[in-house]
């Protein structure tokens, strides 16, 4: 049985194993009827005041380029108030129920998630508030709650959201017979 660490630092220390938690991980997302190459592309584009800047960021070749574009554009006035909403929307799309990445995120339970960036004062955890780690944990809890709801509503159903109950993070909460275990 694979053991889940008590904390995962996915920016640097544990990047080889958990780099897929990063916003720079390339995964095609469909949000608002558009394709995005990463959560970083989507997040940075939401800063843009003009639709032209938003599209340029969406079409950036790499997440790094999307970030650089996002730092150089005129930002919308309400950005500080909505930036977490934009990030959460991107993370929910990336880790949607039943997707491979959603299953992998569930498999990190109950570890604390940290973006161990040495420079990011908001999203990072070394010098910042670890808001990215907190939002990832929120999405993970939403996935678990969705499993519980589905299991409670359909106890006869053998395949609840296509999640393997023997995955390391679920085993402690999701017991034999696919019944939810408290605690």
KAFEN-V489806 format. One record per helix or strand of 3 or more residues. SS is the DSSP state (H for helix, E for strand). FROM is the first residue (numbers start at 0). LEN is the number of residues. If there is no record, write none. Layout:
# KAFEN-V489806
ss->SS from->FROM len->LEN
ss->SS from->FROM len->LEN
This chain:
# KAFEN-V489806
ss->E from->6 len->3
ss->H from->14 len->7
ss->E from->28 len->3
ss->E from->33 len->3
ss->H from->38 len->8
ss->H from->50 len->8
ss->H from->62 len->10
ss->H from->78 len->16
ss->H from->99 len->7
ss->E from->111 len->3
ss->H from->130 len->23
ss->H from->167 len->4
ss->H from->175 len->3
